[in-house]
Amino acid sequence: MIIFGTKGYLYQLAILTLVCGHCGNPAAHTLRKRVTKFTLFFVPLFPFSTKYGTQCTFCGAEQQITADQAAQLQVQNVGGQQYGQVQQPGQQQPYRH
């Protein structure tokens, strides 16, 4: 008998301050990565699904985003923390030496 299945993993990549598209409030959003892996005899072998999304901490609304958008939000988050700024999507990082 062969036992196989799937197992899901949820990773929190960042916490961002964004304006929610659902409630319109500027609130903290969690940037998450959800990975589903194929398991054989309860051992996770390889990922077959990876999805990214944000969730508003004010209203709880979730929005799926692409991997490229998630990467851009992570870069903006690192830049904002480095210089002590909070950035909205679409804003450009000031050039510093």
Buried (B, 14 or more C-beta within 10 A) or exposed (E): EEEEEEEEEEEEBBEBBBEBEEEEEEBEBBBBBBBBBBBEEEEBEEEEEBBBBBBBEBEEBEBEBEEEBBEBBBEBBEBBEEEEEEBEEEEEBEEEE
